[in-house]
Amino acid sequence: MIVALTVLPGCLKTFAEGTVSRFRGADPVVVAEGQRAAAEPAVIRSADASPIIHALQIRPSVIEPGTPYAQVAAAVIASDARVAAAELRVAQLRAEAARNNWMPRIGPSISLTSLGDFVADLVINQVIFDNGRKKAERDLAKADVEFAAVALVEDGNTRVFDALSLYVTAEENREFAAHLAGAIEDMTHFEWVMQQRVAGGVSDRSDLNILQQKLAQMRADRLEARETTTTALAELAAMAGRPLDGVSGLGGLTDTPPGEALGVLRARAEYERTIAEARIARAQHLPGLSVGASGGTSQPTASLDVTTDTLFSLGTMAEFEAIEATKVSAERRVAEAREVAERKVQTQSSQLSAYRRQATEAAGLTRQAKTNLDLFQQQYQGGQRQVMDVVGVYETYAAALEREIELKYKAARAALELARLQGALAEGAEI
C-alpha cells in the first residue's frame, strides 16, 4: 500500500498547475531518445534556476584592482563575520526541505483506547491535488533564498562602503595634517621675523600676538586632524582584523554600470515571496484531494479525502479579491523601487559631477593664490611689503588649498555613495 501511494502521484501529471507530482517536484532529468532508464541529472545554469541569484553572481565591482580601495575592500571582506551568509544557509536548507514536500508523509500513531488496549499504527498521507499549494510552498522557499542572497550582497556592499568611508576620512585628515605642518613651518618663520622686528622696535607687539594666535590655531587643527586619522585607522583595523597603516592614497572607481540596483533586486525577491504567499492563501480556500492509509496493531484502513484548510463564508470572495490585489500591489512596489533607485542614482551622479567641477575650480584658485604669494614674498624681500601683508596673502593661499582638499574628498565620498547606491562596491561572485 505504501509503495502504491508513493508511485500514484507520479502517474497523475495532467491535473494542471495544482497537481502534486513526484516528477514535477524532483530535480530536472534529461532523457535522450532511445536512452536507457538510468539517466543523469541535467546541469542547470544559475540563470535558469534563479534570475535574481544569477544577477547577483555576475555583479561586477567598480573598484579597480590593485588600488588602495581594492586592498581595503579585500581586507574587510575577508574578515567579515558573515551573519548574512549564515542566514542564507538557513534559507537554503529550508528550500532543500521544501523540495520534497510532494512526497508522502509518514508517521506513527500511538494511542491508548478506553478499553485499555494499546494501539500503535503507521499512518501515511499523500496529497493528490492541492490547487498548487505544494508548488507555491517550494516557490516561497526559493524566494526566501533569493531574498537572503540579496541581503548578503547588500551586507557586503555596506561593509565595504563603511570601511572605505573610514579610509577616506583617514586620508583626508592625513593630507590636511601634512598641509598644516607646512603652514606651521612657514608661520613659525613669520613669527620669528616679527619677534625680531618687535625686539628692534620696528613693529608693534599686537602684530606678534595675532601671529602667535594664528599659529596656535593651526597647531590645534593639526592635532585634531591627527587624532581623527588615528581614530579612523583604528576602527578600520578593527573591521579588517589587522592594521592598514601601510595603505595610502585614493583608489580608482570605474564607470561600469553594475546593472539593477540592489533595492530593485530586493523588491523583486519580495515580489516573488508575496506571489507565493498569495497562491498559498488561495489554495487554502479551495478543496483538495488526498489519500491516506494506516496499519499496525489495528485493522488496516485506507481513505480518499476531500479537504480544505479554510471553510467558505460570506467573506470568502472578498478574500479572493484581496489576494489578487496583493499581486498588483507587489508589482507596483517593484516599479516604485526601480523609480526610487534611479532617482537616487541620478541625484548622486549630479552631485558627484558638481563636486568634481568645484574641485577643479578650487585647484585653479589655489594656483592663483600661490602665484600671488610668490609675488608678495618677492616684494617683501625687496622691502616693498610688510610681514603682515605677506601673512594675509599666505592665509588666502592656505584657505584655498584647504578648500581644494575638502572638495577633493567630498568628490571621493560622493563616488563611494554612488557605488553604494548601485550596489557595486563588492563583487557578487566573491561574496
C-alpha positions as CSV (number, residue, x, y, z in Angstrom):
1,M,0.0,0.0,0.0
2,I,2.8,2.4,0.9
3,V,4.6,1.7,-2.5
4,A,1.3,2.3,-4.3
5,L,0.7,5.6,-2.6
6,T,4.3,6.7,-3.4
7,V,4.0,5.8,-7.1
8,L,0.5,7.1,-7.6
9,P,1.3,10.9,-7.6
10,G,3.9,10.4,-10.3
11,C,1.2,9.0,-12.6
12,L,-1.1,11.9,-12.2
13,K,0.7,14.5,-14.3
14,T,-2.3,16.1,-16.1
15,F,-4.0,17.8,-13.2
16,A,-3.0,21.3,-14.3
17,E,-0.9,23.6,-12.1
18,G,-2.2,22.3,-8.8
19,T,-1.0,18.7,-9.4
20,V,1.4,17.4,-6.8
21,S,3.8,15.2,-8.9
22,R,6.9,13.4,-7.8
23,F,8.4,14.2,-11.2
24,R,7.5,17.9,-11.1
25,G,8.9,18.3,-7.6
26,A,12.1,16.4,-8.2
27,D,15.4,17.6,-9.9
28,P,15.1,18.0,-13.6
29,V,16.3,15.0,-15.6
30,V,17.1,14.9,-19.3
31,V,16.5,11.6,-21.1
32,A,17.6,11.2,-24.7
33,E,15.6,9.4,-27.3
34,G,16.3,5.6,-27.1
35,Q,18.4,6.1,-23.9
36,R,18.0,3.6,-21.1
37,A,16.1,4.5,-17.9
38,A,19.3,5.3,-16.0
39,A,19.6,9.0,-16.7
40,E,21.9,11.6,-15.2
41,P,20.5,14.8,-13.7
42,A,20.8,17.7,-16.1
43,V,23.2,20.5,-15.4
44,I,21.1,23.6,-14.7
45,R,22.6,27.1,-15.1
46,S,22.2,29.5,-12.3
47,A,20.3,31.8,-14.7
48,D,17.8,29.1,-15.3
49,A,17.5,28.3,-11.6
50,S,17.1,31.8,-10.3
51,P,17.5,35.1,-12.4
52,I,17.9,37.1,-9.2
53,I,20.8,35.0,-7.9
54,H,22.4,34.8,-11.3
55,A,22.2,38.6,-11.5
56,L,24.0,38.7,-8.1
57,Q,26.6,36.3,-9.1
58,I,27.7,38.1,-12.2
59,R,27.5,41.5,-10.5
60,P,30.9,43.3,-11.0
61,S,32.7,45.7,-8.6
62,V,33.6,49.2,-9.7
63,I,36.7,49.2,-7.6
64,E,39.8,49.0,-9.8
65,P,42.1,46.1,-8.9
66,G,45.4,46.9,-7.2
67,T,44.3,50.2,-5.9
68,P,44.2,51.2,-2.2
69,Y,40.4,50.8,-2.3
70,A,40.8,47.3,-3.5
71,Q,43.2,46.5,-0.6
72,V,40.8,47.9,2.0
73,A,37.8,46.1,0.4
74,A,39.6,42.7,0.3
75,A,40.7,43.0,3.9
76,V,37.3,43.8,5.3
77,I,35.5,41.2,3.2
78,A,38.0,38.5,4.3
79,S,37.4,39.3,8.0
80,D,33.6,39.6,7.7
81,A,31.6,37.6,10.4
82,R,29.2,36.8,7.5
83,V,26.0,36.8,9.6
84,A,24.0,37.3,6.4
85,A,25.7,34.2,4.9
86,A,24.6,32.1,7.8
87,E,21.0,33.4,7.2
88,L,21.3,32.5,3.6
89,R,22.4,29.0,4.6
90,V,19.3,28.6,6.7
91,A,17.1,29.7,3.8
92,Q,18.9,27.2,1.5
93,L,18.3,24.3,4.0
94,R,14.6,25.3,4.2
95,A,14.4,25.3,0.4
96,E,16.1,21.9,0.3
97,A,13.5,20.6,2.7
98,A,10.6,22.2,0.7
99,R,11.8,20.5,-2.5
100,N,10.5,17.2,-1.1
101,N,7.1,18.4,0.1
102,W,5.4,16.4,-2.7
103,M,6.4,13.1,-1.2
104,P,4.1,11.1,1.1
105,R,4.1,12.0,4.8
106,I,4.6,9.0,7.1
107,G,4.5,8.9,10.9
108,P,3.4,6.8,13.9
109,S,0.1,7.0,15.6
110,I,0.1,5.6,19.2
111,S,-2.9,5.7,21.5
112,L,-4.5,4.0,24.5
113,T,-8.1,3.1,23.9
114,S,-10.9,3.4,26.5
115,L,-10.7,-0.4,27.0
116,G,-7.1,-0.2,27.9
117,D,-5.8,-1.5,24.6
118,F,-2.5,-0.1,23.3
119,V,-2.7,0.8,19.6
120,A,0.4,1.6,17.5
121,D,-0.2,2.3,13.8
122,L,1.9,3.7,10.9
123,V,0.0,6.5,9.2
124,I,0.8,7.6,5.6
125,N,-0.8,10.5,3.8
126,Q,-0.3,11.6,0.2
127,V,-1.7,14.8,-1.4
128,I,-3.0,14.2,-4.8
129,F,-4.4,17.6,-5.7
130,D,-4.0,20.8,-3.7
131,N,-4.6,23.7,-6.1
132,G,-0.9,24.4,-6.4
133,R,-0.2,24.8,-2.7
134,K,2.8,22.5,-2.5
135,K,4.4,24.1,-5.6
136,A,3.7,27.6,-4.1
137,E,5.5,26.4,-0.9
138,R,8.5,25.4,-2.9
139,D,8.4,28.8,-4.7
140,L,8.2,30.6,-1.4
141,A,11.2,28.8,0.0
142,K,13.1,29.6,-3.2
143,A,12.1,33.3,-2.9
144,D,13.4,33.3,0.7
145,V,16.7,32.1,-0.6
146,E,16.8,34.9,-3.2
147,F,15.9,37.4,-0.6
148,A,18.6,36.2,1.7
149,A,21.1,36.3,-1.2
150,V,20.2,39.9,-1.9
151,A,20.6,40.7,1.8
152,L,24.1,39.0,1.8
153,V,25.2,41.2,-1.2
154,E,23.8,44.3,0.4
155,D,25.6,43.5,3.7
156,G,28.9,43.1,1.8
157,N,28.4,46.4,-0.1
158,T,27.5,48.2,3.1
159,R,30.6,46.8,4.9
160,V,32.9,47.8,2.1
161,F,31.3,51.3,2.0
162,D,31.8,51.8,5.7
163,A,35.4,50.7,5.5
164,L,36.2,52.9,2.6
165,S,34.4,55.8,4.2
166,L,36.7,55.4,7.2
167,Y,39.7,55.1,4.9
168,V,38.7,58.3,3.0
169,T,38.3,60.1,6.4
170,A,41.8,59.0,7.5
171,E,43.3,60.1,4.1
172,E,41.6,63.4,4.2
173,N,42.8,64.3,7.7
174,R,46.3,62.9,6.9
175,E,46.6,65.2,3.9
176,F,45.1,68.1,5.9
177,A,47.6,67.5,8.7
178,A,50.5,67.4,6.2
179,H,49.3,70.8,4.8
180,L,49.1,72.3,8.3
181,A,52.6,71.0,9.1
182,G,53.9,73.0,6.2
183,A,51.8,76.0,7.1
184,I,53.0,75.9,10.7
185,E,56.6,75.8,9.5
186,D,56.0,78.9,7.3
187,M,54.1,80.8,10.0
188,T,56.8,79.9,12.5
189,H,59.3,81.7,10.2
190,F,57.0,84.7,10.0
191,E,56.7,84.7,13.8
192,W,60.5,84.7,14.2
193,V,60.7,87.7,11.8
194,M,58.0,89.5,13.7
195,Q,59.8,88.8,17.0
196,Q,62.9,90.3,15.7
197,R,61.1,93.4,14.4
198,V,59.3,93.8,17.8
199,A,62.6,93.4,19.6
200,G,64.1,96.1,17.4
201,G,61.1,98.4,17.9
202,V,60.2,98.3,14.2
203,S,56.8,96.6,14.6
204,D,54.0,96.6,17.2
205,R,53.5,93.9,19.8
206,S,49.9,93.4,18.6
207,D,51.0,92.0,15.3
208,L,53.1,89.4,17.0
209,N,50.2,88.4,19.2
210,I,48.0,88.0,16.1
211,L,50.6,85.8,14.5
212,Q,51.0,83.7,17.6
213,Q,47.3,83.2,17.9
214,K,47.1,82.1,14.3
215,L,50.0,79.7,14.9
216,A,48.3,78.2,18.0
217,Q,45.1,77.6,16.0
218,M,47.0,75.8,13.2
219,R,48.7,73.6,15.8
220,A,45.3,72.8,17.4
221,D,43.8,72.0,13.9
222,R,46.8,69.7,13.1
223,L,46.4,67.8,16.4
224,E,42.7,67.4,15.7
225,A,43.4,66.1,12.2
226,R,46.0,63.6,13.5
227,E,43.6,62.3,16.2
228,T,40.8,61.9,13.6
229,T,43.2,60.0,11.4
230,T,44.3,57.7,14.3
231,T,40.7,57.0,15.3
232,A,39.6,56.2,11.7
233,L,42.5,53.9,11.1
234,A,41.9,52.1,14.5
235,E,38.3,51.5,13.6
236,L,39.3,50.3,10.1
237,A,41.9,48.0,11.6
238,A,39.1,46.5,13.8
239,M,37.0,45.9,10.8
240,A,39.8,44.3,8.8
241,G,41.3,42.3,11.6
242,R,44.7,43.8,11.0
243,P,46.3,47.3,10.7
244,L,46.1,49.0,7.4
245,D,48.6,51.8,8.1
246,G,50.7,50.9,5.1
247,V,47.9,51.7,2.6
248,S,47.7,55.3,1.4
249,G,46.3,57.3,-1.5
250,L,42.8,57.3,-3.1
251,G,41.7,54.3,-5.2
252,G,40.0,54.4,-8.6
253,L,36.4,53.6,-9.4
254,T,35.4,52.6,-12.9
255,D,32.3,53.9,-14.6
256,T,31.0,50.4,-15.5
257,P,27.3,50.2,-14.7
258,P,26.7,47.2,-12.4
259,G,23.1,46.5,-13.5
260,E,19.9,46.8,-11.5
261,A,20.3,48.4,-8.1
262,L,20.2,46.1,-5.1
263,G,17.0,47.8,-3.9
264,V,15.3,46.7,-7.1
265,L,16.5,43.1,-6.7
266,R,15.3,43.1,-3.2
267,A,11.9,44.3,-4.4
268,R,11.8,41.6,-7.0
269,A,12.6,38.9,-4.4
270,E,9.8,40.3,-2.2
271,Y,7.5,40.2,-5.1
272,E,8.2,36.5,-5.7
273,R,7.7,35.8,-2.0
274,T,4.4,37.8,-2.0
275,I,3.1,36.0,-5.0
276,A,3.9,32.6,-3.5
277,E,2.2,33.5,-0.2
278,A,-0.8,34.7,-2.2
279,R,-1.0,31.4,-4.0
280,I,-0.8,29.5,-0.7
281,A,-3.6,31.7,0.7
282,R,-5.7,31.0,-2.3
283,A,-5.1,27.3,-2.2
284,Q,-6.2,27.2,1.5
285,H,-9.7,28.3,0.5
286,L,-10.1,25.6,-2.2
287,P,-10.8,21.9,-1.7
288,G,-8.0,19.4,-2.2
289,L,-7.7,15.7,-2.7
290,S,-5.5,13.4,-0.6
291,V,-5.2,9.7,0.0
292,G,-4.3,8.2,3.4
293,A,-3.7,4.8,4.9
294,S,-2.9,3.3,8.3
295,G,-2.0,-0.1,9.6
296,G,-0.3,-1.8,12.5
297,T,-1.8,-3.3,15.6
298,S,-5.3,-2.1,14.5
299,Q,-7.2,-3.0,11.4
300,P,-5.6,-1.6,8.2
301,T,-7.6,1.3,6.7
302,A,-7.4,3.4,3.5
303,S,-9.3,6.5,2.6
304,L,-9.7,9.1,-0.2
305,D,-10.4,12.5,1.4
306,V,-11.5,15.9,0.1
307,T,-10.3,18.5,2.5
308,T,-9.9,22.3,2.8
309,D,-8.0,24.4,5.3
310,T,-10.5,27.2,5.4
311,L,-14.2,26.9,5.3
312,F,-16.3,29.0,3.0
313,S,-18.1,32.1,4.4
314,L,-19.7,35.3,3.2
315,G,-16.3,37.0,3.1
316,T,-14.5,34.3,1.0
317,M,-15.0,36.1,-2.3
318,A,-13.6,39.3,-0.8
319,E,-10.6,37.4,0.5
320,F,-10.0,36.1,-3.1
321,E,-10.2,39.7,-4.4
322,A,-7.7,40.8,-1.6
323,I,-5.3,38.1,-2.7
324,E,-5.4,39.3,-6.3
325,A,-5.0,42.9,-5.2
326,T,-1.9,41.8,-3.2
327,K,-0.3,40.6,-6.5
328,V,-1.0,44.0,-8.1
329,S,0.5,45.8,-5.1
330,A,3.6,43.7,-5.2
331,E,4.1,44.6,-8.9
332,R,3.8,48.3,-8.1
333,R,6.3,48.0,-5.3
334,V,8.9,46.7,-7.8
335,A,8.2,49.6,-10.1
336,E,8.4,52.1,-7.2
337,A,11.7,50.6,-6.1
338,R,13.1,50.9,-9.6
339,E,12.0,54.6,-9.8
340,V,13.4,55.4,-6.3
341,A,16.7,53.8,-7.1
342,E,17.0,55.6,-10.4
343,R,16.2,58.9,-8.9
344,K,18.8,58.5,-6.1
345,V,21.4,57.4,-8.6
346,Q,20.7,60.4,-10.9
347,T,20.8,62.8,-7.9
348,Q,24.1,61.4,-6.6
349,S,25.6,61.4,-10.1
350,S,24.8,65.1,-10.5
351,Q,26.3,65.8,-7.1
352,L,29.4,63.9,-7.9
353,S,29.8,65.9,-11.2
354,A,29.3,69.1,-9.2
355,Y,32.0,68.2,-6.6
356,R,34.5,67.3,-9.3
357,R,33.9,70.5,-11.2
358,Q,34.2,72.5,-7.9
359,A,37.4,70.7,-7.1
360,T,38.9,71.6,-10.5
361,E,38.0,75.2,-10.0
362,A,39.4,75.2,-6.5
363,A,42.7,73.8,-7.8
364,G,42.8,76.7,-10.2
365,L,42.2,79.2,-7.4
366,T,45.0,77.6,-5.4
367,R,47.4,78.1,-8.2
368,Q,46.4,81.7,-8.5
369,A,46.8,82.2,-4.7
370,K,50.3,80.6,-4.9
371,T,51.3,83.0,-7.7
372,N,50.1,86.0,-5.6
373,L,52.0,84.6,-2.6
374,D,55.2,84.3,-4.5
375,L,54.8,87.8,-5.8
376,F,54.3,89.2,-2.3
377,Q,57.2,87.3,-1.0
378,Q,59.5,88.8,-3.7
379,Q,58.1,92.3,-2.9
380,Y,58.7,91.6,0.8
381,Q,62.3,90.6,0.2
382,G,62.7,93.8,-1.8
383,G,61.3,95.9,1.0
384,Q,58.1,96.8,-0.7
385,R,55.7,94.8,1.6
386,Q,55.3,94.4,5.3
387,V,55.3,91.0,7.1
388,M,51.6,91.1,7.9
389,D,50.9,91.8,4.2
390,V,52.6,88.5,3.3
391,V,50.9,86.7,6.2
392,G,47.5,87.8,4.9
393,V,48.2,86.6,1.4
394,Y,49.6,83.3,2.8
395,E,46.4,82.8,4.7
396,T,44.4,83.2,1.5
397,Y,46.7,80.6,-0.2
398,A,46.3,78.2,2.8
399,A,42.5,78.6,2.8
400,A,42.3,77.9,-1.0
401,L,44.4,74.8,-0.5
402,E,42.2,73.6,2.3
403,R,39.1,74.2,0.1
404,E,40.8,72.2,-2.6
405,I,41.5,69.3,-0.2
406,E,37.9,69.4,1.1
407,L,36.3,69.3,-2.3
408,K,38.7,66.5,-3.5
409,Y,37.5,64.2,-0.7
410,K,33.9,65.3,-1.0
411,A,34.0,64.1,-4.6
412,A,35.6,60.8,-3.3
413,R,32.8,60.3,-0.8
414,A,30.2,61.1,-3.5
415,A,31.7,58.5,-5.8
416,L,31.6,55.9,-3.0
417,E,28.0,56.8,-2.2
418,L,27.0,56.4,-5.8
419,A,28.7,53.0,-5.9
420,R,26.9,52.1,-2.7
421,L,23.5,53.0,-4.2
422,Q,24.3,50.9,-7.3
423,G,25.5,48.0,-5.0
424,A,28.8,47.8,-6.9
425,L,31.4,48.0,-4.1
426,A,31.8,44.3,-3.8
427,E,31.9,41.6,-6.5
428,G,28.9,39.3,-6.4
429,A,30.8,36.1,-7.2
430,E,33.4,36.9,-4.4
431,I,30.6,37.3,-1.8
